[in-house]
Amino acid sequence: MPGGQYEYSGRVATDDEYLYLIGTAQAGPSDTDVLLIKTDLDGTEVWNRTWGISDEDFPGDLVVINDIIYLVGTTRTGNPYALFLLAFNSSGGELWNRTFTGGSLDWGTGIAAFGDSLYLSGWTEGYGAGGVDAGLLKFNLTQLKFEWHRTWGSVDDDFSERITSLNGSLYLSVYNATSSGYSGIIRYDADGNITWNRTWGPGWNAFSVSSGNGTIAAAGIRNDGTNKTSYVRAYNESGGFLFEKRFGGPPSTDSFPPVRVRDNKVFCAGTFNSSDVAIIGYDLESGNEVLNTTWGSADPDIACGIAVLDDSDVYCSGRSKNPATGVWDIFLLKYTKRVSSAGIPAMISIKGPDGRHYYNWTGATDSSGNLTASLSLPLDAPEGRYEAELGADVCGTRLSNTTSFSVVWPWKPVLKVLSSYLSEYVLPGDAIPLRAYTGYEYAPANASRIAPMQDLAVDIIAPNGTTLGTFHNLTDASGWTDLGFTVPANSSAGTHVARIRGFEGQVVELPFTVVLPAKPAPQTSESQPFVPVTPIVGSAAIGLITVGIAISATETGKFGLFAPFAPLYTRIKRDKALSHRVRHQIIGYLTDNPGQHYNALKKALKLSNSVMVYHLLVLEREGFIKSMRDGTMKRFYLVSVKTPEVRKRTPEEIDAEILAVVEQRPGMTHKDLMEHLVVSNEVVKYHTRKLVRARKMLSSKEAKTRKYYPLTK
């Protein structure tokens, strides 16, 4: 096949059903494009695609994950070189492309997949210690963006040709280009931290790395000054050395020996007698040779890629010089040692209810002609009926059979309880808002399922273990229900427990502390028997979470959100209005701080929205306090205090006040300015933008918070 005019031409990857090769296509006298070829396992071409965005586009390596082909390489239009990353579907359609550059030289050579990310190897001049440095780059497949990069190297030129992943770690093959340089393997974790490295040399180049079965293998060329040979070195996951093997004769100077670990064997390819391809296999446990074969023509043949389906089918690819044209073509070899009815190629394909192929597995019959396979579906495979197809090629005849099975997730019951009040201390007679949800979750698939019409109960347990009362309610169609309650009037001081139960054996216990007044007030109309809270509890909780988000963003919104329900909670005579401890605190605080706004009052007294609104409404209705609206604020005064006349400040006065407070307190936030100036969000936004644009102060975004500074700081 044409397309071998580049050093990495002929690298190959497989999804166990098809083979994918990379090369170059000449689009013009000085225009080189990427060539991607798909073949079946017999080498018959299925399709080919070319891709290019600049004058020179070179492929480096490829990997196939879930029917998507990812390809890394290098592109250049003038200078500099930039790394590119492509994605194609199994039909050859381009899905997307991305480029990365440090502003100088960025070359992409290897690719590996782990989790929801791709990890790329190569080299760069834009980052690192100096000269050319080996590079590692992470690409997030969920967000389709590059996340970080790492470099490895010295002041000399250092390179990396390939990368592999194994059990959550990444392994990078590196080498120094000087004659006295080193070669090695560097292990990184998924966050780009080096966990160990192993080096050897001088005079060695590590061009390829592969992993599997707890083993990492590197292959390259060894130069002892007088002779060159290909080699393979094997290590365990802890970096322990297993063995080293050398093979082949003097290799070509531009040979890049590939390596591949499969099952308990390692296979590699190199150059024999400077022109022929040698394919070697070793047993990882014993180090014994299990395969040794050569192939070649009268012209140079250079191995660049290797793929292994099992120890009987080994594919080798690379570049071969065409004697007729004098240009390099891509070659593809298949080695098999099948000699009997045993070892007949067979396959199992499993398709889910969503139409996705979850397994495309190939294997071989055993010595008795039977096919035995043990498969497991991904944890996030959907529920439903699966179709399994089994097939084998016997003497040129395709035999197949189908069967089916069902998948049911082990759903986990979930009981969720929400309350904004139980973290505070409470008094007998206080209303406790409480909401509960029932459903099921299946974490591996991030799936959930509602369980409506569940009879939930909340038990109120006293410190001595006595049950003071129990209340039941059914969950609605959304799986939620209100379980709010009133703290019983006969509650003793100490830590109580609200125990929510009644769904699939799930129990949630929420502690709350009851505090009794030093001098208990006489029984008033506020004392209530143990009954469920009226709909205000649920309405407040739901409003704060959903519908009322926009309204409750302002103080008047928060106060107004609860006001319609005031008649349900404020049926108290005037002579009893000041009998409650909290209302005494409010009166005392407003005596010392007249005109305090709602948020500051709530924060100072450490009260929740519902409790704060309730007591303010009682005091205002009975004529003890009055309120006035000040922009987005709501301010409160004793009825005996004369409310000030509010004069609107001019824009110039607001500007001057902002500059003054920022000068006094550098780093003021947007919220700080709103509270200090007692103005709305829109007013602060307008004036701060105007002052920053006029270069009268500075603005800086730190994390998610914008802060303001004077020019002199």
C-alpha positions as CSV (number, residue, x, y, z in Angstrom):
1,M,0.0,0.0,0.0
2,P,1.3,3.5,-0.8
3,G,1.9,6.0,2.0
4,G,5.2,5.0,3.7
5,Q,7.1,8.2,3.1
6,Y,7.4,9.0,6.8
7,E,9.3,7.5,9.7
8,Y,6.2,6.4,11.6
9,S,4.4,5.1,8.6
10,G,3.1,1.6,9.1
11,R,2.2,1.9,12.8
12,V,-0.8,-0.3,13.4
13,A,-3.6,-0.7,16.0
14,T,-6.5,-3.2,16.3
15,D,-9.9,-3.5,17.9
16,D,-9.7,-7.3,17.5
17,E,-12.1,-7.0,14.5
18,Y,-10.1,-4.7,12.2
19,L,-6.7,-3.3,11.7
20,Y,-5.9,0.4,11.4
21,L,-2.6,1.7,9.8
22,I,-1.2,5.2,9.5
23,G,0.9,6.7,6.7
24,T,1.3,9.8,4.6
25,A,-0.3,10.9,1.3
26,Q,1.3,13.4,-1.0
27,A,-1.3,16.1,-1.7
28,G,1.1,18.2,-3.6
29,P,4.8,18.9,-4.3
30,S,5.2,20.3,-0.8
31,D,1.9,19.2,0.8
32,T,1.9,16.0,2.9
33,D,-1.4,14.7,4.5
34,V,-2.1,12.1,7.1
35,L,-3.3,8.7,5.7
36,L,-5.5,6.4,7.7
37,I,-6.2,2.9,6.4
38,K,-8.7,0.3,7.8
39,T,-8.4,-3.4,6.8
40,D,-10.1,-6.6,7.9
41,L,-8.0,-9.2,9.7
42,D,-7.0,-10.7,6.3
43,G,-5.5,-7.4,5.2
44,T,-8.3,-6.5,2.8
45,E,-8.8,-2.7,2.7
46,V,-12.2,-1.5,4.0
47,W,-11.6,2.2,3.5
48,N,-8.9,4.9,3.7
49,R,-9.0,8.5,4.6
50,T,-6.7,11.5,4.3
51,W,-6.5,14.5,6.5
52,G,-4.6,17.7,6.5
53,I,-4.8,21.3,7.8
54,S,-1.4,22.6,6.7
55,D,1.5,22.1,4.3
56,E,2.9,19.3,6.4
57,D,0.8,16.9,8.5
58,F,2.5,13.7,9.9
59,P,0.9,10.9,11.8
60,G,2.6,9.6,15.0
61,D,0.5,6.9,16.6
62,L,-3.1,5.7,17.0
63,V,-5.4,3.8,19.4
64,V,-8.9,2.4,19.0
65,I,-11.3,2.8,21.9
66,N,-15.1,2.0,21.8
67,D,-15.2,2.1,18.0
68,I,-13.4,5.5,17.8
69,I,-10.0,5.8,16.3
70,Y,-7.8,8.5,18.0
71,L,-4.7,9.6,16.1
72,V,-1.9,11.9,17.3
73,G,0.7,13.5,15.1
74,T,2.4,16.8,14.0
75,T,1.3,19.6,11.8
76,R,3.1,22.6,10.4
77,T,2.3,25.7,8.3
78,G,5.6,27.6,8.2
79,N,6.7,27.6,11.9
80,P,6.3,26.3,14.5
81,Y,5.4,22.7,14.5
82,A,2.2,21.8,16.5
83,L,0.9,18.6,18.0
84,F,-2.5,17.5,16.7
85,L,-5.1,15.0,17.9
86,L,-7.8,13.5,15.6
87,A,-10.9,11.4,16.2
88,F,-12.6,9.2,13.6
89,N,-15.6,6.9,13.9
90,S,-15.4,3.3,12.7
91,S,-16.8,4.4,9.2
92,G,-14.0,6.8,8.7
93,G,-15.9,10.0,9.5
94,E,-13.9,12.7,11.3
95,L,-15.5,13.6,14.6
96,W,-13.2,16.4,15.8
97,N,-9.6,17.6,15.8
98,R,-7.5,19.6,18.3
99,T,-4.0,21.2,18.2
100,F,-1.5,22.0,20.9
101,T,1.7,24.1,20.7
102,G,4.1,25.7,23.1
103,G,5.1,28.2,20.5
104,S,8.2,26.4,19.1
105,L,8.4,22.6,18.4
106,D,5.7,20.3,19.6
107,W,5.8,16.8,18.1
108,G,3.2,14.0,18.8
109,T,4.5,10.4,18.7
110,G,2.4,8.2,21.0
111,I,-1.0,7.8,22.5
112,A,-2.6,5.8,25.3
113,A,-6.1,5.8,26.8
114,F,-7.1,5.6,30.5
115,G,-10.4,6.4,32.1
116,D,-12.0,9.4,30.3
117,S,-8.7,10.8,29.1
118,L,-6.0,10.3,26.4
119,Y,-2.3,10.6,27.3
120,L,0.1,11.7,24.5
121,S,3.8,11.3,24.2
122,G,6.2,13.3,22.1
123,W,8.8,16.1,22.5
124,T,8.8,19.9,22.8
125,E,11.1,22.9,22.6
126,G,8.5,25.2,24.0
127,Y,8.7,23.8,27.6
128,G,11.3,22.0,29.6
129,A,14.9,22.2,30.8
130,G,16.5,23.2,27.5
131,G,16.8,22.1,23.9
132,V,14.3,19.4,23.1
133,D,12.6,17.6,26.0
134,A,10.4,14.5,26.1
135,G,6.8,15.4,26.8
136,L,3.6,14.0,28.3
137,L,0.2,15.6,27.6
138,K,-3.2,14.9,29.0
139,F,-6.4,15.4,27.0
140,N,-9.9,15.2,28.6
141,L,-12.3,13.3,26.4
142,T,-15.3,14.6,28.3
143,Q,-14.5,18.3,27.9
144,L,-12.5,17.8,24.6
145,K,-9.6,19.9,25.9
146,F,-5.9,19.6,26.9
147,E,-5.6,19.7,30.7
148,W,-1.9,19.7,31.5
149,H,1.6,18.7,30.2
150,R,4.8,17.4,31.7
151,T,8.4,17.4,30.4
152,W,11.4,15.2,31.0
153,G,14.9,15.9,30.0
154,S,18.3,17.5,30.4
155,V,20.1,20.3,28.6
156,D,20.6,17.9,25.8
157,D,17.9,16.7,23.4
158,D,15.6,14.1,24.9
159,F,12.8,12.3,23.1
160,S,9.8,10.1,23.7
161,E,8.4,7.8,21.0
162,R,5.6,5.8,22.7
163,I,3.4,5.6,25.8
164,T,1.3,2.9,27.4
165,S,-1.1,2.6,30.4
166,L,-1.5,-0.3,32.9
167,N,-3.6,-0.4,36.1
168,G,-3.9,3.4,36.4
169,S,-0.3,4.2,35.7
170,L,1.3,5.6,32.5
171,Y,4.7,4.5,31.1
172,L,6.7,6.7,28.8
173,S,9.7,5.4,26.8
174,V,12.5,8.1,26.7
175,Y,16.0,8.4,25.3
176,N,18.8,11.0,25.0
177,A,20.0,11.7,21.5
178,T,23.7,12.0,22.4
179,S,26.1,9.1,21.9
180,S,26.6,8.9,25.7
181,G,22.9,9.3,26.5
182,Y,20.5,7.1,28.2
183,S,17.3,5.3,27.5
184,G,14.5,4.5,30.0
185,I,11.0,4.1,31.2
186,I,9.3,6.7,33.3
187,R,6.1,5.8,35.3
188,Y,3.6,8.6,36.0
189,D,0.3,8.5,37.8
190,A,-2.9,9.7,36.2
191,D,-2.2,13.2,37.5
192,G,1.2,13.5,35.9
193,N,3.3,12.8,39.0
194,I,6.5,10.6,38.5
195,T,6.3,7.5,40.6
196,W,9.5,5.8,39.4
197,N,11.9,5.7,36.4
198,R,14.4,3.1,35.1
199,T,17.2,4.0,32.8
200,W,20.0,2.1,31.0
201,G,22.8,3.0,28.6
202,P,24.7,4.8,27.2
203,G,24.3,4.0,23.5
204,W,20.7,2.8,23.8
205,N,17.5,4.2,22.3
206,A,14.1,3.2,23.7
207,F,11.7,3.6,20.8
208,S,8.6,1.6,22.0
209,V,6.8,0.6,25.2
210,S,3.9,-1.7,25.8
211,S,2.2,-3.2,28.9
212,G,-0.1,-6.0,30.0
213,N,-0.4,-8.9,32.5
214,G,1.5,-6.9,35.1
215,T,4.5,-6.4,32.8
216,I,6.0,-3.3,31.0
217,A,8.3,-4.0,28.0
218,A,10.5,-1.5,26.1
219,A,12.1,-2.1,22.7
220,G,14.8,-0.2,20.8
221,I,18.3,-0.3,19.4
222,R,21.5,-0.9,21.2
223,N,24.7,0.6,19.8
224,D,28.0,-0.5,21.5
225,G,30.1,1.5,19.1
226,T,30.9,-1.3,16.7
227,N,27.6,-3.2,16.4
228,K,23.9,-2.4,16.5
229,T,21.2,-4.9,17.6
230,S,17.5,-4.6,18.4
231,Y,16.6,-5.4,22.0
232,V,13.6,-5.8,24.4
233,R,13.7,-5.3,28.2
234,A,10.9,-6.3,30.6
235,Y,10.0,-4.9,34.0
236,N,7.2,-5.6,36.5
237,E,4.9,-2.8,37.7
238,S,7.2,-2.0,40.7
239,G,10.1,-1.4,38.3
240,G,11.7,-4.7,39.0
241,F,13.9,-5.9,36.1
242,L,12.7,-9.2,34.6
243,F,15.0,-9.9,31.6
244,E,16.7,-8.4,28.5
245,K,16.8,-10.0,25.1
246,R,18.7,-9.0,21.9
247,F,17.8,-10.1,18.4
248,G,18.5,-9.4,14.7
249,G,21.5,-8.1,13.0
250,P,22.6,-4.6,12.3
251,P,19.3,-2.6,12.1
252,S,18.6,0.3,9.8
253,T,19.4,3.7,11.2
254,D,15.8,4.8,10.9
255,S,14.3,1.7,12.4
256,F,11.8,2.0,15.2
257,P,11.4,-1.5,16.7
258,P,7.8,-1.9,18.0
259,V,6.8,-4.0,21.0
260,R,3.5,-5.5,22.1
261,V,2.5,-7.4,25.3
262,R,-0.4,-9.8,25.0
263,D,-1.5,-12.3,27.6
264,N,1.7,-13.8,29.1
265,K,4.0,-13.1,26.1
266,V,5.8,-10.1,24.6
267,F,6.3,-9.8,20.8
268,C,8.6,-7.3,19.1
269,A,9.9,-6.6,15.6
270,G,13.2,-5.3,14.4
271,T,15.5,-5.3,11.4
272,F,17.7,-8.3,10.4
273,N,20.8,-7.9,8.2
274,S,19.9,-4.2,7.7
275,S,17.0,-4.9,5.4
276,D,14.8,-7.7,6.6
277,V,12.1,-7.8,9.3
278,A,12.5,-10.1,12.3
279,I,9.5,-10.9,14.5
280,I,10.4,-12.3,17.9
281,G,8.3,-13.5,20.8
282,Y,9.2,-14.4,24.4
283,D,7.4,-16.0,27.4
284,L,7.2,-13.4,30.2
285,E,7.5,-15.9,33.0
286,S,10.5,-17.9,31.7
287,G,12.0,-15.5,29.2
288,N,12.1,-18.4,26.7
289,E,11.7,-17.6,23.0
290,V,8.3,-18.7,21.6
291,L,8.5,-17.1,18.1
292,N,11.3,-16.2,15.7
293,T,10.6,-15.5,12.0
294,T,12.0,-13.2,9.4
295,W,10.6,-11.6,6.2
296,G,12.0,-9.3,3.6
297,S,12.6,-8.4,0.0
298,A,15.7,-7.4,-1.9
299,D,15.1,-3.8,-0.9
300,P,15.0,-2.4,2.7
301,D,12.1,-3.3,4.9
302,I,11.6,-1.5,8.2
303,A,9.2,-2.7,11.0
304,C,7.3,0.1,12.7
305,G,4.2,-1.5,14.2
306,I,3.0,-4.8,15.7
307,A,-0.5,-6.0,16.8
308,V,-1.3,-9.3,18.5
309,L,-4.7,-10.9,18.6
310,D,-3.4,-14.0,20.4
311,D,-0.2,-15.9,20.3
312,S,-1.2,-17.5,17.0
313,D,-2.0,-14.3,15.1
314,V,0.7,-11.6,15.0
315,Y,0.5,-8.7,12.6
316,C,3.6,-6.7,11.7
317,S,3.5,-3.5,9.7
318,G,6.0,-1.0,8.5
319,R,7.7,0.5,5.4
320,S,9.1,-1.2,2.4
321,K,11.0,0.4,-0.4
322,N,9.3,-0.1,-3.8
323,P,12.0,-1.2,-6.3
324,A,9.9,0.0,-9.3
325,T,9.1,3.5,-8.0
326,G,11.9,4.1,-5.5
327,V,9.4,5.3,-2.9
328,W,8.3,3.8,0.4
329,D,5.1,1.8,0.7
330,I,3.3,0.4,3.7
331,F,3.5,-3.3,4.2
332,L,1.3,-5.5,6.5
333,L,2.3,-9.1,7.5
334,K,0.3,-11.7,9.3
335,Y,2.0,-14.6,11.1
336,T,-0.1,-17.6,12.3
337,K,0.9,-21.0,13.6
338,R,-2.5,-22.6,13.2
339,V,-1.8,-26.1,11.8
340,S,-4.9,-28.2,12.8
341,S,-8.6,-27.9,13.6
342,A,-7.6,-26.8,17.1
343,G,-7.1,-23.1,17.3
344,I,-9.8,-22.2,14.7
345,P,-10.5,-18.5,14.8
346,A,-13.8,-17.8,16.7
347,M,-15.6,-14.7,17.9
348,I,-18.2,-13.6,20.3
349,S,-20.1,-10.4,19.8
350,I,-22.5,-9.0,22.4
351,K,-25.0,-6.3,21.5
352,G,-27.0,-4.5,24.2
353,P,-30.5,-3.2,24.2
354,D,-29.2,0.2,23.1
355,G,-27.7,-1.3,20.0
356,R,-24.1,-0.8,21.2
357,H,-21.6,-3.7,20.8
358,Y,-20.3,-4.3,24.3
359,Y,-18.0,-7.1,23.3
360,N,-16.3,-7.9,20.1
361,W,-14.1,-10.7,21.3
362,T,-12.0,-13.1,19.2
363,G,-10.4,-16.3,20.4
364,A,-9.7,-19.8,19.2
365,T,-11.0,-23.3,19.8
366,D,-9.2,-25.6,22.1
367,S,-7.6,-28.9,21.3
368,S,-11.0,-30.5,21.3
369,G,-12.5,-27.9,19.0
370,N,-14.5,-26.3,21.7
371,L,-14.7,-22.6,22.4
372,T,-14.7,-21.5,26.1
373,A,-14.8,-17.9,27.0
374,S,-15.5,-16.0,30.2
375,L,-16.8,-12.5,29.7
376,S,-18.0,-9.6,31.9
377,L,-20.0,-6.6,30.9
378,P,-19.0,-3.1,32.0
379,L,-20.6,-2.0,35.3
380,D,-22.5,0.8,33.5
381,A,-24.0,-1.6,30.8
382,P,-27.7,-0.7,30.6
383,E,-30.5,-3.0,31.8
384,G,-32.4,-5.1,29.3
385,R,-32.0,-8.0,26.9
386,Y,-28.6,-8.7,25.2
387,E,-28.0,-10.6,22.1
388,A,-24.8,-12.7,21.9
389,E,-23.5,-14.0,18.5
390,L,-20.9,-16.8,18.4
391,G,-19.1,-17.6,15.2
392,A,-16.1,-19.5,13.8
393,D,-14.4,-19.9,10.4
394,V,-14.1,-23.6,9.7
395,C,-12.4,-24.5,6.4
396,G,-13.6,-21.3,4.8
397,T,-17.2,-21.7,6.0
398,R,-18.6,-19.2,8.5
399,L,-20.6,-21.0,11.3
400,S,-22.6,-18.9,13.7
401,N,-25.2,-19.1,16.5
402,T,-27.1,-16.7,18.7
403,T,-28.3,-16.6,22.2
404,S,-29.7,-14.0,24.6
405,F,-29.6,-13.0,28.2
406,S,-31.0,-10.2,30.4
407,V,-29.1,-7.7,32.6
408,V,-30.7,-6.3,35.8
409,W,-28.9,-3.8,37.9
410,P,-28.5,-4.3,41.7
411,W,-30.3,-1.1,42.6
412,K,-29.5,0.4,46.0
413,P,-32.3,1.9,48.0
414,V,-31.7,5.5,49.0
415,L,-33.4,7.6,51.8
416,K,-32.4,11.3,51.7
417,V,-33.4,13.7,54.3
418,L,-33.1,17.5,54.1
419,S,-33.4,20.0,56.9
420,S,-32.0,23.5,57.3
421,Y,-32.7,23.7,61.0
422,L,-31.5,20.7,62.8
423,S,-27.9,22.0,63.1
424,E,-29.2,24.7,65.4
425,Y,-30.5,24.6,69.0
426,V,-34.3,24.7,69.3
427,L,-36.9,25.4,71.9
428,P,-40.0,23.5,72.8
429,G,-42.7,24.5,70.3
430,D,-40.3,25.4,67.5
431,A,-41.2,24.3,64.0
432,I,-38.7,22.0,62.4
433,P,-38.8,21.8,58.6
434,L,-38.0,18.4,57.2
435,R,-38.2,16.8,53.8
436,A,-37.4,13.2,52.8
437,Y,-36.9,11.4,49.5
438,T,-37.1,7.7,48.6
439,G,-35.6,6.2,45.5
440,Y,-33.0,3.9,44.1
441,E,-29.5,4.5,42.7
442,Y,-27.0,2.6,40.7
443,A,-23.7,4.4,41.1
444,P,-21.6,2.8,38.3
445,A,-24.1,4.1,35.7
446,N,-24.9,7.3,37.7
447,A,-28.6,6.2,37.4
448,S,-31.5,6.9,39.7
449,R,-35.1,5.8,40.0
450,I,-37.9,7.4,42.0
451,A,-39.9,5.3,44.6
452,P,-43.3,7.1,45.1
453,M,-46.0,6.3,47.5
454,Q,-43.7,5.1,50.3
455,D,-45.0,5.4,53.9
456,L,-42.3,7.2,55.8
457,A,-42.3,7.8,59.5
458,V,-40.3,10.3,61.7
459,D,-39.8,9.3,65.4
460,I,-38.9,12.0,67.9
461,I,-36.5,10.3,70.4
462,A,-35.8,12.0,73.8
463,P,-32.3,11.9,75.4
464,N,-33.5,9.0,77.6
465,G,-34.6,7.0,74.6
466,T,-38.3,7.6,75.0
467,T,-40.3,8.1,71.8
468,L,-42.1,11.4,72.2
469,G,-44.2,11.0,69.1
470,T,-44.3,9.6,65.6
471,F,-45.6,11.1,62.4
472,H,-46.3,9.4,59.0
473,N,-46.6,10.7,55.4
474,L,-46.5,9.3,51.9
475,T,-44.0,10.3,49.3
476,D,-45.5,11.9,46.2
477,A,-44.8,11.2,42.5
478,S,-41.4,12.9,42.8
479,G,-40.4,10.7,45.6
480,W,-40.4,13.6,48.2
481,T,-42.6,14.2,51.2
482,D,-42.8,16.7,54.0
483,L,-42.0,15.3,57.5
484,G,-41.8,18.6,59.3
485,F,-42.8,18.6,63.0
486,T,-43.1,20.8,66.1
487,V,-40.8,20.2,69.0
488,P,-43.1,18.7,71.7
489,A,-43.8,21.1,74.6
490,N,-42.8,18.4,77.1
491,S,-39.3,18.0,75.6
492,S,-36.5,18.0,78.1
493,A,-33.1,19.7,77.6
494,G,-30.5,17.8,75.7
495,T,-29.8,16.1,72.4
496,H,-32.9,14.6,70.7
497,V,-33.0,12.5,67.6
498,A,-35.3,12.7,64.6
499,R,-35.3,9.1,63.2
500,I,-36.7,8.8,59.7
501,R,-37.6,5.3,58.6
502,G,-40.0,3.2,56.5
503,F,-38.2,2.5,53.2
504,E,-36.3,-0.7,52.4
505,G,-34.9,-0.9,55.9
506,Q,-33.1,2.5,55.5
507,V,-32.9,4.7,58.6
508,V,-31.6,8.3,58.8
509,E,-31.0,9.8,62.2
510,L,-30.7,13.6,62.6
511,P,-29.7,14.9,66.1
512,F,-31.0,18.3,67.4
513,T,-30.4,20.0,70.7
514,V,-33.3,21.3,72.8
515,V,-32.6,24.2,75.2
516,L,-35.0,25.2,77.9
517,P,-35.4,28.9,79.0
518,A,-33.8,29.6,82.4
519,K,-37.3,30.7,83.7
520,P,-39.8,28.8,81.7
521,A,-42.6,31.0,80.6
522,P,-46.2,30.1,81.5
523,Q,-48.2,28.0,79.0
524,T,-49.3,30.3,76.2
525,S,-51.3,29.9,73.0
526,E,-48.0,29.3,71.2
527,S,-47.6,25.9,72.9
528,Q,-48.6,23.3,70.3
529,P,-49.2,19.6,70.6
530,F,-47.0,17.3,68.5
531,V,-48.4,17.6,65.0
532,P,-46.9,17.8,61.6
533,V,-45.8,21.2,60.4
534,T,-48.3,23.0,58.2
535,P,-47.4,23.4,54.5
536,I,-45.3,26.5,55.2
537,V,-42.3,24.2,56.0
538,G,-42.4,22.4,52.7
539,S,-43.2,25.6,50.8
540,A,-40.3,27.4,52.3
541,A,-37.9,24.5,51.6
542,I,-39.1,24.1,48.0
543,G,-39.2,27.8,47.4
544,L,-35.6,28.3,48.5
545,I,-34.5,25.4,46.3
546,T,-36.5,25.9,43.1
547,V,-39.2,28.5,42.4
548,G,-38.1,31.1,44.9
549,I,-34.4,31.2,44.0
550,A,-34.8,34.5,42.1
551,I,-37.1,36.0,44.7
552,S,-35.0,35.0,47.7
553,A,-31.9,36.6,46.2
554,T,-33.0,39.9,47.9
555,E,-33.9,40.6,51.5
556,T,-37.4,41.8,50.6
557,G,-37.8,38.6,48.6
558,K,-36.7,36.4,51.5
559,F,-39.1,38.3,53.9
560,G,-41.9,38.3,51.3
561,L,-41.5,34.6,50.5
562,F,-42.7,33.6,54.0
563,A,-45.2,36.4,54.6
564,P,-48.3,34.8,52.9
565,F,-48.1,32.1,55.5
566,A,-48.0,34.5,58.5
567,P,-51.6,33.8,59.6
568,L,-50.7,30.2,60.1
569,Y,-48.0,31.0,62.7
570,T,-48.8,34.4,64.2
571,R,-52.0,33.8,66.1
572,I,-50.6,35.3,69.3
573,K,-52.2,38.0,71.5
574,R,-50.3,41.2,72.0
575,D,-49.8,40.7,75.8
576,K,-48.1,37.3,74.9
577,A,-46.0,38.6,72.0
578,L,-42.9,39.4,74.1
579,S,-43.0,36.2,76.1
580,H,-40.7,34.4,73.6
581,R,-37.0,34.6,74.1
582,V,-36.2,35.2,70.5
583,R,-38.6,38.2,70.3
584,H,-36.9,39.6,73.4
585,Q,-33.6,39.3,71.6
586,I,-34.9,41.1,68.5
587,I,-36.4,44.0,70.5
588,G,-33.1,44.4,72.4
589,Y,-31.0,44.3,69.3
590,L,-33.1,46.9,67.5
591,T,-33.0,49.1,70.6
592,D,-29.2,49.2,70.2
593,N,-29.1,49.0,66.4
594,P,-32.1,50.9,65.0
595,G,-32.5,50.5,61.2
596,Q,-30.7,47.2,61.0
597,H,-31.4,45.3,57.8
598,Y,-32.8,41.8,57.5
599,N,-29.6,39.8,56.7
600,A,-27.5,41.5,59.4
601,L,-30.3,40.9,61.9
602,K,-30.6,37.3,61.0
603,K,-26.8,36.8,61.1
604,A,-26.3,38.5,64.4
605,L,-29.0,36.4,66.1
606,K,-28.0,33.2,64.3
607,L,-31.5,32.4,63.1
608,S,-32.8,30.6,60.1
609,N,-35.0,32.4,57.5
610,S,-38.2,30.8,58.6
611,V,-37.7,31.5,62.3
612,M,-36.5,35.1,61.6
613,V,-39.5,35.9,59.4
614,Y,-42.0,34.3,61.8
615,H,-40.9,36.4,64.8
616,L,-40.5,39.6,62.8
617,L,-44.1,39.2,61.5
618,V,-45.4,38.7,65.1
619,L,-43.7,41.8,66.4
620,E,-44.7,44.0,63.4
621,R,-48.3,42.8,63.5
622,E,-48.6,43.5,67.2
623,G,-47.2,47.0,66.8
624,F,-43.8,46.6,68.5
625,I,-41.6,47.2,65.4
626,K,-42.0,48.7,61.9
627,S,-40.1,48.1,58.7
628,M,-39.2,50.1,55.6
629,R,-37.8,49.1,52.2
630,D,-34.4,50.4,51.3
631,G,-33.5,49.2,47.7
632,T,-33.1,45.5,48.0
633,M,-32.8,45.8,51.8
634,K,-35.6,45.7,54.4
635,R,-34.8,47.7,57.5
636,F,-36.5,47.4,60.9
637,Y,-37.1,50.0,63.7
638,L,-38.9,50.1,67.1
639,V,-42.2,51.9,66.6
640,S,-41.0,54.6,68.9
641,V,-38.0,55.4,66.7
642,K,-38.4,58.0,64.0
643,T,-37.3,56.5,60.6
644,P,-34.8,58.7,58.8
645,E,-35.7,60.3,55.5
646,V,-33.7,58.6,52.8
647,R,-32.0,60.9,50.4
648,K,-30.8,59.3,47.2
649,R,-27.0,59.6,46.7
650,T,-25.8,61.1,43.4
651,P,-23.7,58.9,41.1
652,E,-20.6,61.0,42.0
653,E,-21.2,60.3,45.8
654,I,-21.5,56.6,45.2
655,D,-18.2,56.6,43.1
656,A,-16.4,58.5,45.9
657,E,-17.7,56.2,48.6
658,I,-16.6,53.1,46.6
659,L,-13.1,54.5,46.1
660,A,-12.9,55.5,49.8
661,V,-13.9,52.1,51.2
662,V,-11.6,50.2,48.7
663,E,-8.7,52.5,49.8
664,Q,-9.4,51.6,53.4
665,R,-10.1,47.9,52.8
666,P,-8.2,46.6,49.7
667,G,-9.7,43.3,48.5
668,M,-13.4,44.3,49.0
669,T,-15.7,41.8,47.2
670,H,-18.8,42.6,45.2
671,K,-21.0,41.4,48.1
672,D,-18.9,43.5,50.6
673,L,-19.6,46.7,48.6
674,M,-23.4,45.9,48.4
675,E,-23.6,45.5,52.2
676,H,-21.5,48.6,52.9
677,L,-23.2,50.9,50.4
678,V,-26.7,49.4,51.0
679,V,-27.4,49.3,47.3
680,S,-28.4,46.7,44.8
681,N,-26.2,44.3,42.8
682,E,-26.9,46.3,39.6
683,V,-25.8,49.6,41.2
684,V,-22.5,48.1,42.5
685,K,-21.9,46.4,39.1
686,Y,-22.5,49.7,37.2
687,H,-20.2,51.8,39.3
688,T,-17.3,49.3,39.7
689,R,-17.2,48.8,36.0
690,K,-17.1,52.5,35.4
691,L,-14.3,53.1,37.9
692,V,-12.2,50.2,36.6
693,R,-12.6,51.4,33.0
694,A,-11.7,54.9,34.1
695,R,-8.5,53.4,35.7
696,K,-9.4,54.7,39.2
697,M,-9.2,51.3,40.8
698,L,-8.2,47.7,40.0
699,S,-10.3,44.6,39.6
700,S,-9.0,41.0,40.1
701,K,-10.9,37.7,39.9
702,E,-9.5,35.2,42.5
703,A,-11.0,31.7,42.1
704,K,-14.7,32.6,41.6
705,T,-14.7,35.8,43.6
706,R,-14.0,39.3,42.1
707,K,-12.1,41.7,44.4
708,Y,-11.3,45.4,44.1
709,Y,-8.1,47.2,45.0
710,P,-6.9,50.8,44.9
711,L,-4.3,51.8,42.2
712,T,-1.6,52.4,44.8
713,K,-1.8,48.9,46.4
